[in-house]
């Protein structure tokens, strides 16, 4: 599983102060948002596939895992 790069507000401020055009800044923000969504979706899909012993390792019950896995990708 890959991990997404998350731009902090500090990084976004740095990007903005370099005189980035508004459209470019919006494109970066959109890309960060879509990447977060894709990561959540993939993580939640993987959570559904975990075996009982793996769920115990991460401290979740099957019900907790299924509840989290059923959440929509745009909700944290």
N, C-alpha and C positions, 0 to 999 in steps of 0.2 A: 504494500500500500504506500502511496506517495503522500507526502505532506505538503500542504500549500504554504506559500510564502504570504504572510500577512503584513501589510504595510501599516505601521503605526501612524498615529496622527502626527508624530514628530517627523517621520519620513515624508508624509504627505505635505507637511508645511515646507520642508526642504524642497520638495518638487515644485511647489507653488512659488517659492521665492526665487526660483531660477528663471522665472518669466515664462513658464510653460503656457502655451495657449489654453484657453478654457476647454476647448474640445479635447485636447490631449489629456488634461487633468481628469475630465469626466470619463474618458476612455480607460484611464488607469483605475479610477474608482470602480467603474463597472466591472473591469477584469478582476479586481480583488473580490468584489461581491460574488461574481459568478464562480470564482475559484473556491470561496468559502462554501457556497451552496453545493458544489460538486463534491467537496471533501465531506460535508455532512451526509450527503446522499450515499456516498460510497461507504463511509464508516457505519452508517445505520444498516445498510445492506449486509455488511460483514458481520455486524452484531447479531443479525438473525441466524447466521450460519454457525455461530459458536456452539461447541459441544458443552454439555453440563459441567464437565471438569474445567473447561476454559472460563466459563462464567463464574465458577467458584473462585478461580484465580484472580479475577478482576473484581470480585465482591458483589456480583449481581445475581439475582434470581432469574429464572426463565421469564416470569411475568414482568419484572423490571426491564429486562432486555427487550421483550416484545413491545412493551409500552414505548420505550425510547425509539425502537426501530420503526414504529408506526407513525412517529411524528413527521410532519412535512419538512422538507429540506430548508425552507426559508426561516424556520424557527430555531433559535439557538437552544 
